Amino acid sequence: MERITVAARRARLVARHRLSAATRASREPTATRASGDPAGVVEAASAVLGLHATDPATVHLSALARTDGAVVADVEDALYTKRSLVRMLGMRRTVWVLDRDTAALVQHGCAHTVAATQRRRLVGHLDGSGIPDAAAWLAEVEAETLAALHTRGEAFAAELATDVPRLRTRIAATGQNATARVLLQLAVDGHIVRGRPRGSWTSTQYRWSPAATWLGDPLAAPSVEAAQAGLAARWLTVFGPAPVSDLRWFTGWTARETTRALAALDVVDVDLGATPGIRLADDPVPEAEPPAEAVLLPALDPTPMGWQSRDWFLGAHRDLLFDRTGNIGPTVWWEGRVVGGWAQRDGGEVVVRLLEDVGTEAAAAVDAAAHRVAAHVDGTRVVPRFRTPLEKELASG
């Protein structure tokens, strides 16, 4: 069986995820870049399959880390003006920012299952709140909410709750009203889309729009089987070679769905060093060393969150860099592996701590990478939504 070394996997990670100066997307036109992506933001997002969007700051910092010359306004342009990137609920009930082709695969390959699970749960909570025939009640409220949104064109949640008073119904299980849950259901079913937020690029107060008007041209609608096979191929291109268990974890699929998706692809078994893995047959992994370059990635960046098995690039740093529920904080990378963490203090200063001795060359490169992040945030205070031990310690000074 073909053996793939850790060094080769790290070198591939750096190249595929655009984490070096030579691989970052630039403002220079390329033969493959879409005309609506002048700053390379969509290209950067696609390089990692999609950007984690639970924390809105992650979207911007992850994209900017993989581009040369792009600024926050370029990310907003792709999201809200050209709408070549779509914010949606997908794998593992996580919010993502995806290019349109990948969004179609996620909607039909993952989101449909998430939607069914969320609907059962919501109907159960409504029933437990004393609402007779909760499924019919939910269908009526969804229809009223969609009608109100079409009338307004776009709206915040509070505005829709004014138009549809039943959205203020209290859910006993959570102690909150139904607004957020109903909007989440409409979103994961593909009926509505999160638009531009109120305030800065770190805000989570999104305007909602009907998907049909926001997207203009609708997303493609492949079959579930085709969507899952396509998504598996995309994941292997970005994150492979890797164990099959990592693909199943990433997508949230059942074992049967994972097996079916891979059966539609031409894959090769490989040895990842005492761990079996797979790669696409037409995507070999040459032996290589990762470049001696540093990069700072934000909390929840898609690179460290792309695998469940992370020891080959994370080492012994898990306890300091993850919270208790598995969310990674801001990380420092050198030669395709995690070597430290970083945070931003109240005054805007970006501070770094190396968790191992990487030498003076690496330390200087990390300092330069920290200055690059400081230029990206440009005075905006970024506090991760899920805070980790090292980030909290560094931020407090």
C-alpha positions as CSV (number, residue, x, y, z in Angstrom):
1,M,0.0,0.0,0.0
2,E,1.2,3.5,-0.8
3,R,2.6,5.3,2.2
4,I,2.2,9.0,2.6
5,T,4.4,10.8,5.1
6,V,3.4,13.5,7.5
7,A,5.8,15.9,5.8
8,A,4.0,15.3,2.4
9,R,0.6,15.8,4.0
10,R,1.8,19.1,5.6
11,A,3.3,20.3,2.3
12,R,0.0,19.5,0.6
13,L,-2.0,21.3,3.3
14,V,0.0,24.5,2.8
15,A,-0.3,24.4,-1.0
16,R,-4.0,23.4,-1.3
17,H,-5.1,25.7,1.5
18,R,-3.2,28.7,0.1
19,L,-1.1,29.2,3.2
20,S,2.1,30.4,1.6
21,A,3.0,33.5,-0.3
22,A,3.4,31.5,-3.5
23,T,-0.1,30.0,-3.3
24,R,-2.2,32.9,-2.0
25,A,-4.8,34.2,-4.4
26,S,-3.8,37.6,-5.7
27,R,-5.4,40.5,-7.6
28,E,-3.6,39.5,-10.7
29,P,-6.1,37.9,-13.2
30,T,-5.9,34.1,-13.7
31,A,-7.2,31.9,-16.5
32,T,-9.4,30.0,-14.0
33,R,-10.8,32.8,-11.8
34,A,-14.3,33.9,-12.3
35,S,-14.8,37.4,-13.6
36,G,-16.8,38.3,-10.5
37,D,-13.8,37.5,-8.2
38,P,-11.3,40.3,-8.9
39,A,-9.7,40.1,-5.4
40,G,-9.5,36.3,-5.3
41,V,-11.8,36.0,-2.3
42,V,-14.1,33.3,-3.9
43,E,-10.9,31.5,-5.0
44,A,-9.6,31.5,-1.4
45,A,-12.9,30.3,0.0
46,S,-13.1,27.5,-2.5
47,A,-9.6,26.4,-1.8
48,V,-10.7,25.2,1.6
49,L,-14.1,24.0,0.4
50,G,-15.8,26.7,2.4
51,L,-15.3,29.1,5.3
52,H,-16.7,28.5,8.8
53,A,-19.2,31.3,9.4
54,T,-20.5,30.7,12.9
55,D,-18.3,33.6,13.9
56,P,-18.5,36.3,11.2
57,A,-15.0,37.5,11.9
58,T,-13.7,34.1,10.8
59,V,-15.1,34.5,7.3
60,H,-13.1,37.7,6.7
61,L,-9.8,36.7,8.5
62,S,-9.8,33.2,6.8
63,A,-10.3,34.7,3.4
64,L,-7.8,37.5,3.9
65,A,-5.2,35.0,5.2
66,R,-5.3,33.3,1.7
67,T,-5.3,36.4,-0.5
68,D,-2.8,39.0,-1.4
69,G,-4.0,42.6,-1.4
70,A,-7.7,41.9,-0.5
71,V,-9.4,43.8,2.2
72,V,-12.6,43.5,4.2
73,A,-14.5,45.4,1.6
74,D,-13.6,42.7,-1.0
75,V,-15.0,40.0,1.2
76,E,-18.2,42.0,1.7
77,D,-18.4,42.6,-2.1
78,A,-18.3,38.9,-2.8
79,L,-20.9,38.2,-0.1
80,Y,-23.4,41.1,-0.5
81,T,-22.9,42.8,-3.8
82,K,-21.8,40.1,-6.3
83,R,-23.3,37.3,-4.1
84,S,-20.8,34.8,-5.5
85,L,-20.4,33.5,-1.9
86,V,-23.5,32.3,0.0
87,R,-23.9,32.1,3.8
88,M,-25.9,28.9,4.7
89,L,-26.4,26.2,7.2
90,G,-24.7,23.0,6.2
91,M,-22.5,20.2,7.5
92,R,-22.9,19.3,11.2
93,R,-25.5,22.1,11.6
94,T,-22.7,24.7,11.1
95,V,-23.0,28.0,9.3
96,W,-20.7,28.2,6.2
97,V,-19.8,30.6,3.5
98,L,-19.6,28.7,0.2
99,D,-19.2,29.4,-3.5
100,R,-22.4,28.7,-5.4
101,D,-21.3,25.3,-6.8
102,T,-20.3,24.0,-3.5
103,A,-23.4,25.5,-1.9
104,A,-25.6,23.4,-4.2
105,L,-23.7,20.2,-3.2
106,V,-24.1,21.1,0.5
107,Q,-27.8,22.0,0.2
108,H,-28.7,18.7,-1.4
109,G,-26.0,16.5,0.1
110,C,-26.1,17.6,3.8
111,A,-28.6,20.3,4.6
112,H,-31.7,18.3,3.7
113,T,-30.8,15.9,6.5
114,V,-30.1,18.7,8.9
115,A,-33.4,20.3,8.0
116,A,-35.4,17.1,8.7
117,T,-33.7,16.7,12.1
118,Q,-34.3,20.3,13.0
119,R,-37.9,20.2,12.0
120,R,-38.6,17.1,14.1
121,R,-36.9,18.8,17.1
122,L,-38.8,22.1,16.6
123,V,-42.1,20.4,16.2
124,G,-41.4,18.4,19.4
125,H,-40.5,21.6,21.3
126,L,-43.7,23.4,20.0
127,D,-45.8,20.4,21.0
128,G,-44.2,20.5,24.5
129,S,-45.1,24.2,24.7
130,G,-48.8,23.4,24.5
131,I,-49.4,24.2,20.8
132,P,-52.0,21.8,19.3
133,D,-51.1,20.2,16.0
134,A,-47.6,21.7,16.1
135,A,-46.6,20.6,12.7
136,A,-49.5,22.4,11.0
137,W,-48.9,25.4,13.2
138,L,-45.3,25.6,12.1
139,A,-46.2,25.2,8.4
140,E,-48.6,28.1,8.8
141,V,-46.1,30.4,10.6
142,E,-43.4,29.6,8.0
143,A,-45.8,30.5,5.1
144,E,-46.8,33.8,6.9
145,T,-43.1,34.6,7.6
146,L,-42.1,34.0,4.0
147,A,-45.0,36.1,2.7
148,A,-43.9,39.0,5.1
149,L,-40.3,38.7,3.9
150,H,-41.3,38.8,0.3
151,T,-43.4,42.0,1.0
152,R,-40.5,43.7,2.8
153,G,-37.8,42.4,0.4
154,E,-35.4,42.0,3.3
155,A,-35.8,42.2,7.1
156,F,-34.3,41.7,10.5
157,A,-35.7,39.0,12.8
158,A,-37.4,41.6,15.0
159,E,-39.2,43.2,12.0
160,L,-40.6,39.8,10.9
161,A,-41.8,39.1,14.5
162,T,-43.8,42.4,14.3
163,D,-45.4,41.2,11.0
164,V,-46.0,37.7,12.2
165,P,-46.9,37.9,15.9
166,R,-46.9,34.1,16.3
167,L,-43.2,34.2,15.9
168,R,-43.1,35.6,19.5
169,T,-44.6,32.3,20.8
170,R,-42.5,31.1,23.8
171,I,-40.8,27.7,23.5
172,A,-40.8,26.1,26.9
173,A,-37.7,24.0,26.3
174,T,-35.5,27.0,25.6
175,G,-37.3,29.8,27.3
176,Q,-37.0,31.9,24.1
177,N,-39.5,32.8,21.4
178,A,-39.9,30.9,18.2
179,T,-38.4,33.6,15.8
180,A,-34.8,32.3,15.6
181,R,-35.9,28.7,15.3
182,V,-38.4,29.3,12.5
183,L,-35.9,31.4,10.6
184,L,-33.3,28.8,11.0
185,Q,-35.7,26.2,9.6
186,L,-36.6,28.3,6.6
187,A,-32.9,28.9,6.0
188,V,-31.8,25.2,6.2
189,D,-34.7,24.3,3.9
190,G,-33.2,26.7,1.4
191,H,-36.1,29.3,1.4
192,I,-34.3,32.3,2.9
193,V,-30.7,33.6,3.0
194,R,-28.7,35.6,5.5
195,G,-27.7,39.0,4.0
196,R,-25.7,42.0,5.1
197,P,-25.5,42.4,8.9
198,R,-26.3,45.5,10.8
199,G,-23.1,47.3,11.8
200,S,-19.5,46.1,11.1
201,W,-18.2,42.9,9.6
202,T,-18.1,41.3,13.0
203,S,-21.8,41.6,13.6
204,T,-24.2,38.7,13.8
205,Q,-27.4,40.7,13.3
206,Y,-28.2,39.6,9.8
207,R,-30.9,40.8,7.5
208,W,-32.9,38.0,5.9
209,S,-34.0,37.8,2.2
210,P,-35.9,35.3,0.2
211,A,-33.5,32.9,-1.5
212,A,-35.0,33.4,-4.9
213,T,-34.5,37.2,-4.9
214,W,-31.1,37.1,-3.1
215,L,-29.6,34.5,-5.4
216,G,-31.2,35.6,-8.6
217,D,-30.2,32.5,-10.6
218,P,-31.1,29.5,-8.4
219,L,-28.5,27.0,-7.1
220,A,-28.2,23.8,-9.0
221,A,-30.4,20.9,-7.8
222,P,-28.5,17.6,-8.1
223,S,-29.8,14.4,-6.7
224,V,-28.8,13.5,-3.1
225,E,-26.5,10.8,-4.4
226,A,-24.8,13.1,-7.0
227,A,-24.5,15.9,-4.4
228,Q,-22.9,13.6,-1.8
229,A,-20.5,12.1,-4.4
230,G,-19.6,15.6,-5.6
231,L,-19.0,16.8,-2.0
232,A,-16.9,13.8,-1.1
233,A,-14.7,14.5,-4.2
234,R,-14.4,18.2,-3.2
235,W,-13.4,17.2,0.3
236,L,-10.8,14.7,-0.8
237,T,-9.3,17.3,-3.2
238,V,-9.0,19.8,-0.3
239,F,-8.4,17.6,2.7
240,G,-7.2,14.3,1.3
241,P,-5.5,12.0,1.7
242,A,-7.3,11.3,5.0
243,P,-9.1,8.5,6.9
244,V,-12.7,7.8,5.8
245,S,-13.8,8.6,9.4
246,D,-12.7,12.2,8.9
247,L,-15.0,12.5,5.8
248,R,-17.9,11.1,7.7
249,W,-17.3,13.4,10.7
250,F,-16.9,16.5,8.4
251,T,-20.1,15.9,6.5
252,G,-22.2,14.5,9.3
253,W,-23.2,11.6,7.1
254,T,-24.1,8.1,8.2
255,A,-21.7,5.2,7.4
256,R,-24.1,4.1,4.6
257,E,-24.1,7.6,3.0
258,T,-20.3,7.8,3.3
259,T,-19.8,4.4,1.7
260,R,-22.3,5.2,-1.1
261,A,-20.6,8.5,-1.9
262,L,-17.1,7.0,-2.1
263,A,-18.4,4.1,-4.2
264,A,-19.2,6.6,-6.9
265,L,-15.6,7.8,-6.9
266,D,-12.3,6.3,-8.0
267,V,-10.3,6.2,-4.8
268,V,-7.0,4.6,-3.7
269,D,-6.2,3.2,-0.2
270,V,-3.1,4.7,1.4
271,D,-1.1,4.3,4.6
272,L,-1.0,7.5,6.6
273,G,1.4,6.0,9.1
274,A,-0.4,3.3,11.1
275,T,-3.7,4.8,10.0
276,P,-5.5,3.8,6.8
277,G,-6.7,6.5,4.5
278,I,-7.9,7.2,1.0
279,R,-7.1,9.6,-1.8
280,L,-8.6,10.3,-5.2
281,A,-6.9,8.0,-7.8
282,D,-6.1,10.8,-10.1
283,D,-4.7,13.1,-7.4
284,P,-1.3,11.7,-6.3
285,V,0.6,13.0,-3.3
286,P,4.3,13.6,-4.2
287,E,6.9,13.4,-1.4
288,A,7.7,17.0,-0.4
289,E,8.7,19.2,2.5
290,P,6.4,22.0,3.6
291,P,7.8,25.5,3.0
292,A,9.4,27.5,5.8
293,E,6.6,30.0,6.1
294,A,4.4,31.3,8.9
295,V,0.7,32.2,8.9
296,L,-1.8,33.2,11.6
297,L,-5.3,31.7,11.2
298,P,-8.4,32.8,13.1
299,A,-10.6,30.9,15.5
300,L,-12.7,28.2,13.7
301,D,-10.6,28.5,10.5
302,P,-11.5,25.8,8.0
303,T,-8.0,24.3,7.9
304,P,-7.7,22.9,11.4
305,M,-11.5,22.3,11.4
306,G,-11.3,20.1,8.3
307,W,-10.3,16.9,10.0
308,Q,-11.3,15.1,13.2
309,S,-7.9,13.4,13.4
310,R,-5.5,16.4,13.8
311,D,-2.4,15.0,15.6
312,W,-0.3,15.1,12.4
313,F,-0.4,19.0,12.4
314,L,-1.6,19.9,15.9
315,G,0.9,18.0,18.1
316,A,0.5,18.3,21.8
317,H,-1.2,21.7,21.8
318,R,-4.9,20.7,21.9
319,D,-5.7,21.6,25.5
320,L,-4.6,25.2,25.1
321,L,-6.0,25.8,21.6
322,F,-9.5,24.2,21.8
323,D,-12.5,25.0,24.0
324,R,-14.4,22.2,25.8
325,T,-16.8,21.6,22.9
326,G,-14.2,21.1,20.2
327,N,-13.9,24.7,18.7
328,I,-10.3,25.8,17.9
329,G,-9.1,29.2,18.7
330,P,-6.6,31.4,16.8
331,T,-3.5,29.5,15.8
332,V,0.0,30.1,14.6
333,W,1.4,27.9,11.8
334,W,4.9,27.2,10.7
335,E,5.9,24.7,8.0
336,G,2.3,23.3,7.8
337,R,1.8,22.6,11.5
338,V,0.5,24.4,14.6
339,V,3.2,25.9,16.8
340,G,1.3,28.5,18.8
341,G,-1.6,30.7,19.3
342,W,-2.5,34.4,19.1
343,A,-5.0,36.9,20.4
344,Q,-5.9,40.6,20.1
345,R,-5.9,42.9,23.1
346,D,-8.3,45.8,23.9
347,G,-6.0,48.3,22.2
348,G,-5.9,46.3,19.0
349,E,-2.5,44.8,19.5
350,V,-2.0,41.3,18.0
351,V,0.0,39.2,20.5
352,V,1.5,35.8,19.8
353,R,2.8,32.9,21.9
354,L,4.9,30.1,20.5
355,L,4.3,26.8,22.2
356,E,7.6,25.3,21.1
357,D,11.0,26.4,20.1
358,V,11.0,26.9,16.3
359,G,14.1,29.0,16.0
360,T,14.8,32.6,15.2
361,E,13.9,32.4,11.5
362,A,10.5,31.1,12.3
363,A,10.0,33.6,15.2
364,A,10.7,36.5,12.8
365,A,8.3,35.1,10.2
366,V,5.6,34.7,12.8
367,D,6.1,38.3,13.9
368,A,5.7,39.4,10.2
369,A,2.5,37.3,10.0
370,A,1.2,39.0,13.1
371,H,1.7,42.4,11.5
372,R,-0.2,41.2,8.5
373,V,-3.2,40.2,10.6
374,A,-3.0,43.6,12.4
375,A,-3.2,45.3,9.0
376,H,-6.3,43.2,8.1
377,V,-8.3,44.0,11.2
378,D,-7.3,47.7,10.9
379,G,-8.2,48.6,14.5
380,T,-11.4,46.5,14.7
381,R,-11.4,44.5,17.9
382,V,-12.0,40.8,17.1
383,V,-13.1,38.6,20.0
384,P,-13.7,34.9,19.1
385,R,-17.2,33.7,19.7
386,F,-15.8,30.5,21.3
387,R,-12.9,31.5,23.5
388,T,-10.0,29.1,24.3
389,P,-7.6,29.0,27.3
390,L,-4.6,30.5,25.5
391,E,-6.6,33.1,23.6
392,K,-8.2,34.3,26.9
393,E,-4.9,34.4,28.6
394,L,-3.2,36.4,25.8
395,A,-6.1,38.8,25.4
396,S,-6.1,39.7,29.1
397,G,-2.4,40.6,29.0
